[in-house]
């Protein structure tokens, strides 16, 4: 698994610190097999460690280096075969560290481990210098040199000295049974432990109790373990015990620095690594950035390309070397231009970069043919995002396994859901702690993913506004209700002159039967409309076509069978609907035909005939306008029908009004859910944070913020209608709507009561919009005028809520105590609090441009460094910095050193384990040497 690790920079290697070969005389089984068919050969030995997936192995025979050269020769031969395409079965890369287990004067064993370039002769020379008196390969003697001298010789020869199995037999820290007192002479133990060359101790078990002397000395040593394998049977076999070591390359330099870093940072024992997965990468991370033809970067044939590590990447260099250009390029590739406020310092800087200069003296970091290409890994699949200044061929590509190349993705969407990243340009972090909390709320919303709650809030508002619009439409039609009612009353009075006692029965019978006939016709028309609706529904019942090539007839037959059943069900439902429509049409026609031949229909015709005879009789009696009666009857019928419709509409209006009231309550519920989600996220994220606390204040209690929000909703400029909204003068009590809201200080923690006050405020505004004298005359006139021009104006005010507020507190000492308001903090403390929050959550790549701005060095080390170390296993970090503590003590896996020589370019790429990179850090970054000293306080000699 580790062998396939494709990323540049430091990584974890599986290291066995303690092994034996047949050169050790106490390997009984191997000794017995010498000269037989089962004799252990160097290649067989190597293959056993390869099979155990060991990356690095220290060959540490008892007082002998006899097998070192043979193992190296065998491995070289196997590697040649592998490079030629014909590897021995079971071959994988293995790095051999020549070494020896020395029996030291005083009665303990010491591992001496050397660089892979060392040989058997290196070991022989060392044993000669320490005057080992016993048999080579055996432990029947000890060195004539004392322990301190032996360690000095090991270090002088370029090796590492590690006391072996310290708590076991022949161990430096073996204790007397039932006590914590050293079995060996305490002075000897202290002398050894105080040697500056001792960086690590080999503990057979990670749970062993140390002797009291180790606690008294208060020295820190890396704890390592090896298999101490003497045969390939039993429990101490290859892979049974090992140590994870973090290095860029497996060599003595990398190993030495890893041991100095010690536990958790660069060393992890196999028996204390539960849940440790060194090759697990974040779900989303950037694999590389490529910039071509920018104004000051990437104008060569190959452009500028930066490979990245999945964990912590540092970009360093002097001023003007292109570090921020990388951040700007990422912002363009990820289409995050709108995330920086145009009015902010970060926004102005980005805008100056994001243009093509017209003259040599103009701002601008781009050219017409600038291209930015970012390769990302998204849930295990490689993607490539391309941005071009000319707008051509901007695309999303994804890796195609069949063609082994990038191909255009079916979706060209680039957004924060599909390709998440957090980008903070220089100065943007400090701005989060500014007076306006909107930027910080946006970060919280993104991190807490409040999209479902915010969408529900917008949907609730849209539903309410739609209901209100329909109500106004109904109200326009209902406005004629009173005039229609009066007109009908007038006509009825006129009809009374015609409806004498002799004619009352005929006229009323005609009116009643006419109304019944119209109602019956309406019922049959409704049936015809239902038939038409059913036929339309049946026409829509069609199964969707399958995407061509999506399913395979053989492999996906269960899925295809399910789809076929679904299609059959849809067909059956369609047939049932069509049958129902036909049956309804037939029954309607049959009933209508039957009715026309019924006694009831005859009675209707008789009433109509009697009515016509009455009209003729009235004409014969000298009525001047005998047709007037018929017209009045028809008009009365028409008006009656219209009034019935309006009465139905009035009922619908009342129902819709009740619906709108419920929808207003839903808006409140949806708005409350946004606050709840934000608060829930902040509590979960920062409950144990030592540096910052952020408490959500629903709807805020910030007078200026609420006033600004309300004025924006009203469309009223600053200071206008101050008497009605908010006015505060020195020596007098504030007055206005906002003042009334904020006077209730005791409601700071009582959100339901505060919501009621907001509801009252909105109700007063609503009344004024309707013309009620709630406020001063000018403000009343304004509200009424706006509502007359735009009736929906009042509806939007009813949906208004202040934005949430944030109570941000910081711990001055970063120890989780003495939290104070961030308003009392210095610029550095504000930035530190915001940085602590940003580093406390999220799994997406986090890009920070000079986060140390305004931070004191103790904040950088105590806050930034510690959180970087805890963050980088779960998210990728890309940090542009001038501060060496962030790079050195944050333990950057990969460092890019940028320089300027007519063009910005990458001068060096590597990790801190490499000498040339440490020199670059010291040269480029002020305080680099001090940072190394702080990290490696116990390291002697040159870093």
KOLDRENTOR-724775 format. One line per field, with one value per residue (C-alpha): x, y, z. Coordinates in steps of 0.25 Angstrom, whole numbers. Example, Ala and Ser with C-alpha at 12.3 -4.5 7.8 and 13.67 -1.06 7.14 Angstrom:
<recs>
px	49;55 $
py	-18;-4 $
pz	31;29 $
</recs>
This chain:
<recs>
px	0;11;19;9;9;9;11;23;28;29;21;20;29;28;41;46;57;62;65;74;80;88;100;94;98;86;77;76;67;75;88;83;78;92;97;83;73;66;77;73;78;79;68;59;61;58;45;40;41;35;23;21;20;32;38;51;58;70;80;84;92;99;112;113;111;114;101;100;107;101;87;90;96;84;74;82;80;65;64;71;61;49;54;56;41;43;43;45;31;27;37;34;44;51;61;73;79;92;93;98;93;105;107;112;120;111;102;92;90;90;85;95;88;94;90;87;100;108;114;119;132;125;120;134;141;131;133;148;147;138;147;137;144;134;131;125;111;110;107;118;126;124;131;144;139;129;115;117;129;122;110;120;127;113;110;124;122;109;100;88;90;77;77;70;58;60;50;55;67;79;71;76;64;61;55;55;43;32;39;42;57;67;74;86;94;86;98;101;86;86;100;94;81;88;96;91;92;81;69;60;58;53;42;37;23;17;10;23;25;37;47;46;59;53;43;53;62;49;56;47;51;44;39;41;40;45;42;55;52;61;53;41;33;26;21;34;33;34;22;19;25;29;29;23;34;31;42;43;53;58;72;79;76;61;61;69;60;48;53;55;41;36;23;10;18;27;28;16;18;10;4;0;-6;-21;-29;-16;-17;-5;-9;-23;-25;-36;-49;-45;-31;-23;-12;-6;-7;-2;-1;2;5;1;8;19;18;18;22;32;30;25;18;19;14;13;11;4;3;-10;-7;1;7;15;18;30;39;42;33;28;32;18;12;-1;-2;-4;-16;-22;-20;-27;-39;-40;-40;-50;-59;-59;-57;-69;-65;-56;-63;-60;-59;-49;-34;-34;-44;-36;-23;-30;-37;-23;-18;-30;-29;-20;-11;-12;1;14;10;-4;-9;-11;-6;-12;-10;-20;-16;-14;-18;-20;-21;-24;-24;-32;-36;-51;-56;-45;-47;-37;-43;-37;-42;-38;-39;-35;-35;-41;-53;-50;-51;-53;-56;-57;-50;-50;-41;-46;-40;-42;-35;-25;-27;-35;-49;-59;-69;-84;-86;-78;-83;-72;-78;-75;-83;-76;-62;-61;-50;-48;-39;-34;-26;-17;-25;-37;-36;-35;-47;-55;-54;-58;-70;-79;-81;-87;-74;-73;-87;-85;-73;-82;-93;-84;-77;-90;-97;-109;-114;-126;-131;-128;-136;-147;-148;-148;-158;-167;-166;-169;-181;-186;-184;-191;-203;-203;-202;-214;-222;-220;-225;-237;-239;-240;-251;-258;-258;-271;-279;-286;-291;-296;-304;-310;-314;-320;-329;-334;-338;-345;-353;-357;-361;-371;-380;-382;-383;-398;-405;-411;-397;-388;-389;-386;-374;-368;-369;-363;-351;-349;-350;-340;-330;-331;-329;-317;-311;-313;-306;-295;-294;-293;-283;-274;-275;-271;-259;-255;-255;-246;-237;-236;-233;-221;-216;-216;-208;-197;-196;-184;-171;-158;-148;-136;-122;-116;-104;-106;-111;-105;-115;-107;-101;-112;-124;-130;-131;-136;-147;-151;-152;-161;-170;-171;-174;-185;-191;-191;-198;-209;-211;-213;-223;-231;-231;-235;-246;-251;-252;-260;-270;-272;-275;-285;-292;-293;-299;-309;-313;-316;-324;-332;-335;-340;-351;-354;-367;-357;-353;-368;-371;-359;-365;-379;-374;-367;-380;-388;-379;-379;-395;-394;-386;-396;-407;-400;-398;-412;-416;-408;-395;-386;-374;-378;-364;-358;-362;-354;-342;-343;-344;-332;-324;-328;-323;-310;-307;-311;-301;-290;-293;-292;-278;-273;-278;-271;-258;-261;-260;-247;-241;-244;-238;-226;-225;-224;-214;-205;-206;-201;-190;-185;-184;-176;-167;-164;-161;-152;-144;-143;-137;-126;-122;-123;-114;-104;-104;-103;-91;-84;-86;-81;-69;-64;-69;-54;-47;-36;-35;-49;-63;-74;-89;-100;-110;-123;-127;-115;-116;-108;-115;-108;-108;-123;-126;-117;-125;-139;-135;-130;-144;-151;-143;-140;-126;-118;-123;-137;-149;-139;-150;-159;-148;-136;-130;-120;-115;-106;-113;-126;-133;-132;-146;-152;-156;-142;-141;-154;-149;-135;-141;-144;-130;-135;-139;-125;-126;-141;-142;-158;-161;-152;-159;-172;-166;-162;-176;-181;-172;-176;-190;-189;-182;-193;-204;-197;-196;-211;-212;-213;-206;-196;-184;-181;-188;-176;-173;-187;-189;-176;-181;-195;-189;-179;-191;-199;-188;-184;-195;-185;-176;-184;-183;-168;-168;-176;-165;-154;-145;-131;-119;-113;-102;-90;-84;-69;-60;-45;-36;-24;-14;-20;-23;-38;-39;-42;-50;-53;-61;-53;-57;-46;-35;-24;-23;-14;-23;-35;-28;-24;-38;-43;-32;-35;-49;-45;-36;-46;-55;-57;-50;-49;-35;-32;-24;-18;-10;-1;-10;1;-2;-4;-1;10;20;14;1;7;13;2;-9;-6;5;-3;-16;-9;-3;-17;-23;-15;-19;-33;-32;-21;-15;-8;-2;6;15;27;27;37;30;18;26;36;28;15;23;20;20;24;30;31;41;37;47;47;57;49;38;33;37;38;53;52;42;44;42;49;57;65;78;76;62;65;76;66;56;67;71;57;50;55;56;57;69;62;50;58;65;51;47;60;65;73;79;94;102;98;83 $
py	0;10;6;12;26;36;49;58;61;54;41;30;17;4;2;-10;-5;-18;-31;-42;-51;-64;-56;-56;-68;-69;-71;-86;-91;-83;-88;-103;-101;-96;-106;-112;-109;-101;-91;-77;-69;-53;-54;-62;-53;-41;-47;-50;-35;-31;-40;-33;-20;-14;-2;0;-10;-9;-21;-22;-35;-37;-31;-34;-28;-40;-41;-27;-27;-40;-35;-22;-30;-39;-27;-20;-33;-34;-19;-20;-31;-23;-11;-20;-24;-38;-36;-48;-53;-45;-34;-20;-8;-10;0;-7;1;-6;-7;-15;-19;-16;-23;-10;-10;-9;-20;-14;-16;-4;-3;5;8;14;20;11;14;7;-6;-18;-11;0;-9;-16;-3;2;-11;-10;5;1;-11;-22;-34;-45;-54;-47;-51;-55;-47;-54;-41;-26;-14;-10;5;10;13;28;25;15;25;35;26;22;37;40;29;36;26;26;20;14;5;-8;-15;-5;-11;-26;-35;-27;-15;-1;2;-12;-11;-19;-28;-21;-7;4;4;1;-12;-6;5;17;26;18;19;34;36;28;36;49;47;57;46;37;41;28;16;3;-2;-16;-12;2;-1;-3;5;13;14;26;31;34;43;50;54;59;56;53;41;35;21;11;-4;-15;-29;-34;-46;-58;-68;-68;-76;-71;-57;-49;-50;-39;-30;-34;-21;-9;6;17;27;40;44;49;39;27;31;34;49;47;36;45;57;48;42;57;60;48;42;46;56;47;34;24;10;-1;-5;9;12;7;15;21;20;27;26;31;44;54;52;65;70;77;69;80;94;98;113;117;130;139;152;149;133;122;128;117;105;97;107;107;94;91;77;76;67;63;68;81;89;102;112;121;132;146;158;158;143;139;132;140;138;123;126;136;125;115;125;126;111;108;120;127;141;145;140;153;166;176;187;179;180;165;168;180;172;161;171;177;163;159;168;169;181;191;197;193;201;197;187;173;159;152;152;149;135;132;118;112;97;90;75;70;57;56;44;36;40;50;63;74;89;98;113;122;137;137;129;118;103;106;92;81;68;54;43;32;18;12;23;26;41;52;54;65;62;61;72;85;90;96;100;99;86;78;84;89;98;109;121;132;143;152;160;152;145;158;164;152;158;172;180;174;159;156;150;141;137;133;124;118;115;108;100;96;94;102;101;92;102;114;108;105;119;124;114;118;133;130;122;134;144;136;134;149;152;143;150;163;158;153;166;173;164;165;180;179;171;182;189;176;173;187;185;172;178;189;179;171;183;185;171;172;181;169;158;161;151;144;142;140;125;125;134;128;114;119;126;113;103;112;112;97;95;104;97;83;88;93;79;72;82;79;64;67;75;63;54;64;64;49;48;58;51;38;44;48;33;29;22;30;24;17;24;17;8;11;-4;-17;-28;-38;-32;-23;-32;-31;-16;-17;-26;-17;-5;-14;-17;-2;1;-10;-4;10;4;-3;10;18;8;9;24;24;13;22;34;27;21;35;41;30;30;46;45;33;41;54;46;39;52;59;48;49;55;66;71;71;80;89;91;93;104;111;110;116;127;131;131;140;150;150;152;164;170;169;176;189;187;198;189;175;170;178;167;156;165;168;153;150;161;157;143;148;157;145;136;147;149;134;133;145;138;126;135;142;128;125;138;135;121;127;138;127;119;132;133;119;122;134;124;115;126;128;113;113;125;119;106;114;120;106;99;110;109;94;94;105;97;84;90;99;92;89;99;106;119;123;122;127;127;130;141;139;151;159;169;179;192;197;184;183;197;195;182;189;201;192;185;198;204;216;223;226;236;237;236;235;239;227;217;220;233;234;247;250;252;246;233;226;226;219;205;199;206;200;187;188;194;180;176;165;158;156;141;140;137;134;147;155;148;153;167;166;161;174;183;176;178;193;194;186;195;208;202;201;216;215;226;217;227;241;247;247;232;228;235;228;214;217;222;211;201;208;207;193;185;174;184;181;166;167;175;164;154;162;157;163;154;146;152;145;147;144;142;138;133;142;131;121;111;111;121;135;137;151;159;159;174;176;168;173;171;159;153;155;148;137;135;134;125;116;115;112;101;95;89;85;74;82;88;100;111;122;133;138;135;140;154;162;149;150;138;132;131;125;114;112;113;112;101;92;93;91;78;73;77;72;57;61;72;77;90;100;111;123;129;137;131;120;114;111;103;97;94;91;80;83;70;78;92;100;111;122;132;143;144;152;142;136;121;110;109;97;86;77;74;78;65;70;78;88;91;94;104;110;112;119;127;132;133;142;134;121;116;119;112;99;101;101;89;81;86;73;73;75;80;86;85 $
pz	0;4;-8;-17;-10;-22;-14;-12;2;15;17;27;26;33;40;48;57;62;54;53;42;43;47;61;68;76;64;67;56;45;51;50;36;31;20;18;7;18;20;20;9;8;-2;6;18;10;4;18;21;8;10;24;16;24;17;25;33;42;41;56;58;72;71;56;42;35;27;23;10;6;8;1;-11;-11;-11;-22;-31;-28;-31;-44;-48;-44;-52;-64;-63;-57;-42;-32;-27;-15;-18;-12;-9;4;10;18;29;33;48;60;74;83;97;105;117;129;124;114;99;90;75;66;53;40;27;16;9;21;19;27;29;36;46;48;49;60;68;67;72;84;87;87;94;91;79;67;65;80;93;101;103;105;100;108;105;115;111;108;99;91;88;84;75;69;67;61;51;46;53;63;77;82;95;92;99;110;120;117;119;116;116;121;128;134;148;160;162;169;169;159;163;152;152;146;153;154;150;138;134;136;128;116;116;117;105;94;84;90;83;84;93;89;98;95;100;99;112;121;133;133;145;154;149;135;141;150;138;130;117;105;96;84;87;76;74;65;64;70;60;63;54;45;55;68;71;68;53;42;44;58;64;56;57;47;44;36;26;12;8;16;20;33;32;31;42;51;50;52;65;69;66;74;77;69;61;53;61;64;70;64;78;80;66;67;57;51;36;30;16;17;10;11;3;-5;-7;-18;-25;-33;-38;-52;-56;-71;-77;-65;-65;-55;-55;-64;-77;-80;-89;-78;-69;-54;-47;-32;-28;-14;-3;3;16;20;9;11;1;5;-2;-1;-4;-19;-22;-26;-13;-13;-28;-25;-16;-26;-37;-28;-26;-41;-44;-33;-37;-24;-28;-21;-7;-5;-2;-13;-3;6;5;1;-10;-15;-16;-23;-33;-36;-40;-47;-59;-72;-71;-83;-80;-73;-61;-60;-49;-54;-52;-64;-79;-90;-91;-76;-72;-58;-57;-44;-42;-30;-24;-21;-13;-19;-34;-41;-47;-54;-53;-64;-65;-76;-76;-91;-86;-96;-92;-78;-73;-63;-67;-60;-61;-71;-67;-81;-89;-77;-79;-75;-82;-81;-70;-72;-62;-64;-51;-41;-28;-13;-12;-23;-21;-7;-3;7;2;11;4;12;22;20;33;41;34;39;53;49;53;42;45;32;26;39;38;23;28;38;29;19;30;36;23;26;12;15;26;17;6;14;19;5;1;13;9;-6;-2;7;-3;-14;-5;-2;-17;-20;-8;-15;-28;-21;-14;-27;-32;-18;-19;-28;-18;-11;-24;-30;-17;-18;-33;-30;-19;-28;-39;-29;-25;-39;-41;-29;-38;-47;-37;-32;-24;-36;-43;-31;-32;-47;-46;-34;-40;-53;-45;-37;-48;-57;-45;-44;-59;-59;-47;-54;-66;-58;-52;-65;-70;-58;-62;-76;-70;-61;-73;-80;-68;-67;-82;-80;-68;-76;-87;-77;-71;-80;-74;-77;-87;-82;-84;-95;-91;-76;-73;-78;-82;-75;-63;-59;-62;-48;-50;-64;-59;-48;-59;-68;-56;-53;-68;-68;-55;-62;-74;-65;-58;-71;-76;-63;-64;-79;-75;-63;-73;-83;-72;-66;-80;-83;-70;-71;-85;-81;-68;-77;-87;-76;-69;-82;-83;-68;-61;-55;-69;-73;-60;-64;-78;-72;-63;-75;-83;-72;-71;-86;-85;-73;-81;-93;-83;-77;-91;-94;-80;-85;-79;-87;-87;-85;-89;-77;-68;-75;-76;-61;-58;-67;-61;-47;-50;-56;-44;-34;-42;-41;-26;-24;-30;-22;-9;-13;-16;-2;5;-3;1;16;14;7;18;29;20;19;35;36;25;34;45;36;32;47;49;37;42;55;49;43;56;63;52;54;69;68;59;68;80;74;68;79;92;96;88;97;89;84;88;78;83;74;78;70;63;69;80;72;71;59;52;54;50;37;34;36;28;16;17;17;6;15;15;27;37;30;39;51;61;57;55;64;70;81;86;97;110;105;104;91;83;72;67;70;83;88;83;90;103;108;112;120;108;103;106;104;89;89;96;86;75;80;80;66;62;69;61;48;51;54;41;34;40;36;22;22;26;41;48;56;54;50;39;29;32;31;18;13;17;11;-2;-4;-1;-12;-22;-19;-11;-8;0;13;10;10;23;29;25;31;42;47;44;55;64;69;83;80;92;93;103;105;109;100;112;111;123;125;112;109;98;85;85;95;87;80;65;67;77;68;56;66;70;56;51;63;58;44;48;57;47;32;24;11;6;14;7;16;11;22;34;43;40;53;61;72;72;84;78;65;73;83;73;59;60;70;61;48;54;58;45;34;36;33;23;13;17;7;15;9;21;24;38;40;52;44;34;44;56;48;42;27;19;6;4;-8;-8;-18;-24;-34;-46;-57;-54;-41;-41;-31;-27;-18;-14;-3;12;25;26;14;18;5;9;23;18;9;21;29;17;13;26;37;50;42;51;64;59;56;70;76;69;71;84;87;74;74;62;49;45 $
</recs>
